Amino acid sequence: MGLGWSSAEERQPLLQPSPPPPAAQQRRPQPRGPAGGPAVPVPVRRLAPAAGRVYGRRWLVLLLFSLLGFSQGLVWNSWGPIQNSARLAFGFSGWDIALLVFWGPIGFVPCFFFMWLMDKKGLRVTVLLTSSLMVLGAGLRCVPVSDLELRKKLIHGGQLLNGLAGPTVMNAAPFLSTTWFSPDERATATAIASLLNYLGCAGAFLVGPLVVPSPNGTSHLSLLSQSNTEHIKDRIEAVLYAEFGMVSLIFSAALAYFPSRPPFPPSVAAASQRLSYRRSFCRLLSNFRFLMIALAYAIPLGVFSGWSGVLDLILTPVHVSQVDAGWIGFWSIVGGCVVGIAMARFADFIRGMLKFILLLLLSGATLASTWFTLTCLTSVTHLPLTTATLYTSCILLGIFLNSSVPIFFELFVETVYPVPEGITCGVVTFLSNVFMGVLLFFLTFYHTEFSWFNWCLPGSCLLSLLLILCFRESYDRLYLDVVVSV
């Protein structure tokens, strides 16, 4: 089964409607009571829906998909944390660094193709295509050419191919959790599958500054005395080769075993028929409630993704070293992943609390982003600008925003069910990358002063908080599982 694509037969609903009774039974007269009285009740046998079943292999599928997302985030965020070293080794400009991050949202241009592929061919075909693009992209970055201009073009091409993998690793988590996991595990599975991509970005904040010496003398490695241009270039290439090896290994594992779906669905919602591709878009674009929460997700997460991708660039004017910026980015994302999985597990145990959880997280994000922005304006606000305050405000901001991602995804699917999960999350992540792309586009022109970039954070979080306050939640998928399964 692991090597087969999902066929048209597999995509048929597994819970078929009950067949009509035979004609003879339909014409059979009903018994009457004594003296022609009212009819005697006749017990009717109702066919209960088949119970769902979960398989132990679901954790292997979740592990492979999560590792794929981890490696995609790691490759995407390779250059931001070591931007000073990359400028010296490869002659990158500030515009090049911003463009290397910008390839991520550009990769979402064919997002709707990957959504269609997931809806029609299933997870296996989509994951194999995605991982092959990542292998090719990571390989292009490792091509050993002496011409720096050609090498820069190959690196940009590799980042673009890795960006094309973004639609799958960021959109497919709710689809995977519905397909393989029971209703009381779905939010947790969604959190793990979606947040491992962010953890990969955090890994880049850790690996890059620790392996690659900084040219400004802030590295604490014993190799600092050898940190000339050639040595820095060699260390960067070692990171590129290691990432290429990791991506190739994950692709080989997915090629060997990554089923599209289990033999039997884990829930009624997993077995039910979904809307067609065209009807799904019509339903989404005409649903005002969905558009509200889509903007509530896309604006702050898009701004935060662009901001964290160039965090070293933003913190350099306030005299924060490349290593410290890397640690700030690392702990902010790791904290968000841990809290996000904990919140998702809480949502699995106590259902119907998604809006309340989002209100708490976005309120905290608004306060943390305002604190960070005012701290950076120390000449105006006279707030203490210390490493401790920068660490605390940035880490809290990352915790609150990153942990909201799986909660948003589950709320999207519940709101617009039976629209396919991949299409729903594809639309919102596409919007998020549009906002991220617009922000990074302006950054390529206005990269000498960053106060405007910092103010975008509290503004976007506050707008999202207001949209969630006005949103009326519903749980259509959960209602189907609870009512029909009883």
Buried (B, 14 or more C-beta within 10 A) or exposed (E): EBEEEBEEEEBEEBEEEEEEEEEEEEEEEEEEEEEEEEEEEEEEEEEEEBEBEBBEBBBBBBBBBBBBBBBBBBBBBBBBBBBBBBBBBBEBEBEBBBBBBBBBBBBBBEBBEBBBBBBEBBBBBBBBBBBBBBBBBBBBBBEEEEEEEEBBEBBBBBBBBBBBBBBBBBBBBBBBBBBBBBBEBBBBBBBBBBBBBBBBBBBBBBBBBBBBBBBBEBBEBEEEEEBEEEBBBEBBBEBBBBBBEBBBEBBEBBBEBBBBBBEBBBBBBBBBEBBEBEEBBEBBEEBEBBBBBBBBBBBBBBBBBBBBBBBBBBBBEEEBBBBBBBBBBBBBBBBBBBBBBEBBBBBBEEBEBBBBBBBBBBBBBBBBBBBBBBBBBEEEEEEEBEEEBBBBBBBBBBBBBBBBBBBBBBBBBBBBBBBBBBBBBBBBBBBBBBBBBBBBBBBBEEBEEBEEBBBBBBBBBBBBBEBBEEBEBBBBBBEBBEEBBE
